[in-house]
Amino acid sequence: MRATSVITIILLIVAAYVLLIVAWRLRVRLVIDTLRHFNRGVFNPAMMHLAGHRHFYASVLHHKGRRSGKEYATPLGVAPIDGGFVIALAYGEDVDWLKNVLAEGGARIQIKGETYVVIEPEVRDISAVLGLLPVAWRVVMRFIRIYGVDRCLKLKRDSTCAGIHPTTENIGTNSARAVRLRAAHEIYEWLEELLANAPLTLATKRRSE
């Protein structure tokens, strides 16, 4: 009985996860807006205590309100690249912080204990910047593309402002961690291809029935 209950719980969790992926890929507004409001009201305030610090994964984007002129701070996942940064647009392009950065033409990013002025914001396809990212961030970007997230914001670091270049991961090509990251990268590529071809497979199956 206990084993059956555990299996049932696992299956429910898997089903909920699959439904979340499908809802996100279909851009179901109810799901996206619910998670966005939860993050804004609960998760983001908690994250702000640690975001931007040296040993924490999340960074802080400081941006100015395009209408109010008020300064805002938003915790985000920021990937360092040569000469700038990349931020995945998990909630799409209709978010206030993105509109603010585009309107202002720049912002400040606090990452790993350092703050950088960034300029020349540009919305790009994630596929166009994958080759610029460190290995670990390529894995992350591959993973979120499973959810249908395929756009990002590319920012250039202002070289006229002082700041230490953020440390990107320098992982040896033959290290155990590099092997694990490459394996994860390949798994996410396979999942992405599987999800992309799922509608075609179902349609073919229906025609053959």
Residue pairs with C-beta under 8 A, 6 or more apart in sequence:
20 31
21 146
21 147
21 195
23 31
23 32
24 31
24 32
24 147
24 148
24 149
25 147
25 148
25 195
26 148
27 92
27 148
32 91
32 92
36 91
36 95
44 74
44 75
47 58
47 75
48 60
48 73
48 75
50 56
50 58
51 58
51 59
51 60
51 75
51 110
52 58
52 59
52 60
52 75
52 110
52 111
52 112
52 113
52 115
53 112
53 113
54 112
54 113
57 77
58 75
58 76
58 77
59 75
59 76
59 77
59 78
59 109
59 110
59 111
59 112
60 73
60 74
60 75
60 76
60 109
60 110
60 111
61 73
61 74
61 75
61 76
61 78
61 87
61 97
61 101
61 107
61 108
61 109
62 71
62 72
62 73
62 107
62 108
62 109
62 110
62 115
63 71
63 72
63 73
63 74
63 97
63 100
63 101
63 104
63 107
63 108
64 70
64 71
64 72
64 100
64 104
64 107
65 71
65 72
65 96
65 100
66 99
66 100
66 103
66 104
72 96
72 97
72 100
74 97
76 87
76 97
77 87
77 88
77 140
78 85
78 86
78 87
78 109
78 111
79 85
79 86
79 87
79 88
79 133
79 134
79 137
79 140
79 141
80 111
80 134
80 137
80 166
80 167
80 168
81 129
81 132
81 133
81 154
81 168
82 132
83 156
83 157
83 159
84 118
84 154
84 155
84 156
84 157
85 109
85 111
85 116
85 118
85 154
85 155
85 157
86 129
86 132
86 133
86 137
86 152
86 153
86 154
86 155
87 152
87 153
87 155
88 126
88 140
88 141
88 144
88 149
88 151
88 152
89 95
89 98
89 123
89 149
89 151
89 152
89 153
90 144
90 147
90 149
92 151
93 123
93 151
98 123
98 153
100 107
101 107
101 121
101 153
101 155
102 121
102 123
105 119
105 120
105 121
106 117
106 118
106 119
106 120
106 121
106 155
106 158
107 117
107 118
107 121
107 155
108 115
108 116
108 117
108 118
109 115
109 116
109 118
109 155
110 116
111 166
112 166
112 167
114 163
114 164
114 166
115 163
116 157
116 158
116 161
116 163
116 166
117 157
117 158
117 161
117 163
118 155
118 156
118 157
118 158
119 155
119 156
119 157
119 158
120 155
120 156
121 153
121 154
121 155
122 153
122 154
122 155
123 151
123 152
123 153
123 154
124 151
124 152
124 153
124 154
125 150
125 151
125 152
126 141
126 145
126 149
126 150
126 151
126 152
127 150
129 152
129 154
130 138
130 141
130 142
133 141
134 168
134 169
134 171
135 169
135 171
135 178
135 181
135 182
135 185
136 169
136 171
136 181
138 185
139 181
139 184
139 185
139 188
141 152
142 185
142 188
142 189
142 192
143 188
145 188
145 192
146 188
146 191
146 192
146 195
157 163
157 165
171 177
171 178
171 181
172 178
